[in-house]
Amino acid sequence: MAASVLARRELAGPYRLTPQRRDALLAEIGEFALPSIEIRPSATGRSDWLAEAGRALGFPDSFGANFDALFDSLCDRELLPQPTLVLLLGNTAGLDEASCDTLIAVLQAAADEWRDQGRALWALFDGTGLDLDALPR
């Protein structure tokens, strides 16, 4: 996987995924058999959006559907034991701007925690209007 940006654990975190990179990235995920989870909640409102995201991630029914619970669950090695995980996020239109900003901050903090554990958490957002860098090459 040396040619893939996804092999560079030190870069893991939240990024904007451009349409031009999406197909190539999905091919890399398949080629290297990287675990990935697509999260595209249809709900509007922070709590409902997070509840749908928690279901997509396979979190238990007790998942609190708030940002603290999201961080705790993302960092729980029993729930997500993979050495690398790619989250493909879409439909953030159901979140207000402040919630999007908080979601990005939570995903960055979780990616930092994963990195400290020697793992890589990638959070790749489809969509425009998000204050995120594009996925590096």
C-alpha positions in Angstrom: 0.0 0.0 0.0 3.0 2.3 -0.2 1.6 4.2 -3.2 -1.6 5.1 -1.4 -2.1 8.2 0.7 -4.1 5.9 3.0 -0.9 4.2 4.0 0.4 7.4 5.5 -1.0 7.1 9.0 0.5 10.5 10.0 -1.9 12.2 7.6 -5.0 10.5 8.8 -7.9 12.7 9.8 -10.9 14.5 8.2 -10.6 15.7 4.6 -12.9 16.7 1.7 -13.1 14.1 -1.0 -13.3 15.6 -4.4 -15.4 13.8 -7.0 -12.3 13.4 -9.1 -10.6 11.4 -6.4 -13.6 9.4 -5.2 -13.4 6.5 -7.8 -9.7 6.1 -7.5 -9.9 6.1 -3.7 -12.7 3.5 -3.7 -10.5 1.3 -5.9 -7.6 1.7 -3.5 -9.9 0.7 -0.6 -10.9 -2.4 -2.4 -7.4 -3.2 -3.7 -5.9 -3.1 -0.2 -9.0 -4.5 1.5 -9.2 -1.5 3.9 -12.2 -1.5 6.2 -14.5 1.3 5.2 -17.9 2.5 6.4 -20.3 4.7 4.4 -22.2 7.2 6.6 -25.0 9.1 4.8 -27.7 9.9 7.3 -30.9 11.2 5.9 -32.0 12.8 9.1 -32.0 16.5 9.9 -31.0 17.8 13.3 -27.9 16.9 15.2 -29.3 14.2 17.5 -31.1 12.3 14.7 -28.1 12.7 12.3 -25.7 11.3 15.0 -28.1 8.4 15.8 -28.2 7.4 12.2 -24.4 7.7 12.0 -24.1 5.5 15.1 -26.2 2.8 13.5 -24.1 2.9 10.3 -21.0 2.5 12.5 -22.6 -0.4 14.3 -22.5 1.3 17.7 -24.7 -0.3 20.4 -28.3 0.8 21.0 -27.0 2.6 24.1 -25.0 5.1 21.9 -25.9 8.5 23.2 -26.2 10.3 19.8 -24.1 13.3 20.9 -20.6 14.4 20.1 -19.0 13.2 23.3 -20.5 9.8 22.8 -19.3 9.8 19.1 -15.8 10.5 20.2 -15.8 7.9 22.9 -17.3 5.3 20.6 -14.9 6.0 17.8 -12.0 5.6 20.2 -13.3 2.4 21.7 -11.0 -0.4 20.4 -13.6 -3.0 21.3 -16.1 -1.3 18.9 -13.6 -0.4 16.2 -10.6 -2.7 16.5 -9.3 -2.1 12.9 -5.7 -0.8 12.5 -7.1 1.5 9.7 -10.6 2.6 9.1 -12.0 4.9 6.3 -15.2 6.7 7.0 -17.0 7.9 3.9 -19.3 10.7 5.0 -22.0 12.4 3.1 -25.3 14.3 3.4 -24.1 16.7 6.0 -26.9 19.0 4.9 -28.9 17.7 7.8 -26.5 19.5 10.2 -26.2 23.2 10.8 -22.9 24.9 10.4 -21.9 24.7 14.1 -22.7 21.0 14.2 -20.6 20.4 11.0 -17.7 22.2 12.6 -18.1 20.2 15.8 -18.3 17.0 13.9 -15.1 17.8 12.0 -13.3 18.7 15.3 -14.5 15.4 16.9 -13.3 13.4 13.9 -9.9 15.2 14.1 -9.6 14.4 17.8 -10.5 10.8 17.2 -8.0 10.5 14.4 -5.3 12.0 16.7 -6.2 9.4 19.3 -6.0 6.6 16.8 -2.6 7.9 15.7 -1.4 7.8 19.3 -2.5 4.1 19.3 -0.6 3.4 16.1 -3.7 3.3 14.0 -5.3 5.4 11.2 -8.8 6.9 11.1 -9.7 8.6 7.9 -12.9 10.7 7.6 -13.6 11.6 4.0 -16.4 14.0 3.3 -18.3 14.2 0.0 -19.7 17.6 -0.6 -18.9 21.2 -0.9 -18.9 24.1 1.5 -17.1 22.3 4.3 -14.0 24.0 5.8 -11.7 21.1 5.0 -8.6 20.5 3.0 -8.8 18.1 0.1 -7.4 14.6 0.6 -3.7 14.8 -0.1 -2.1 12.9 -2.9 
